[in-house]
Amino acid sequence: MTLHIPFSELQQRGRKNPGLVNKIILLEHKPLPNCPHCGSGDTAELYAGSLNDRYTPYLASITSRLKLRPNDVWGKYWCYRCSCGFSEVQS
């Protein structure tokens, strides 16, 4: 798992937010494509949130598999190695 917090803290937060641990586990095991630019597998889903959505930014603060989309980046996925967004895997 690629968590930003210790698993023990995630379990503690899960007691206050039922379903949180399961959501994180699903995000951690969801297959993501490699970056078409550099080939890195260190990628995440990009999420463009709204001011009314508090849950997704909370998830993004826990796991690196979900990244909030900066205003100047477009695409469905994010590559941590080359710091760029991409939409689909190019063959």
PELIN-V436433 format. One record per helix or strand. SS is the DSSP state (a for helix, b for strand). FROM is the first residue (numbers start at 0). TO is the last residue. If there is no record, write none. Layout:
SS,FROM,TO
SS,FROM,TO
//
This chain:
b,2,2
a,6,15
a,19,28
b,42,46
a,54,59
b,62,62
b,65,67
b,76,78
b,83,85
//
